[in-house]
């Protein structure tokens, strides 16, 4: 069996077990610089709705190459798939 690296995060699965590093990373969506800019614009346009439903997001990035990793902390209002679809439709 593959050696799993455990994170120091406090995020747990529904059954209360903690996520492995790979499971934790899989929840992030990888964005280019342009996609991240559109993501920020999308968030700005939907800030009130997200605030009212207590939906936040987490963003991480690397500098070389410039890549962004984003995940919603609650997908009950919107999913990252829906947001990415909106973003990709604007970029076309």
DAVEN-V803536 format. One record per run of one state. SS is the DSSP state (A for helix, B for strand, O for the rest). FROM is the first residue (numbers start at 1). LEN is the number of residues. If there is no record, write none. Layout:
SS_FROM_LEN ; SS_FROM_LEN
This chain:
O_1_5 ; B_6_1 ; O_7_5 ; B_12_1 ; O_13_5 ; B_18_1 ; O_19_1 ; B_20_1 ; A_21_6 ; O_27_2 ; B_29_3 ; O_32_1 ; A_33_13 ; O_46_1 ; A_47_6 ; O_53_4 ; B_57_6 ; O_63_4 ; B_67_6 ; O_73_7 ; A_80_12 ; O_92_1
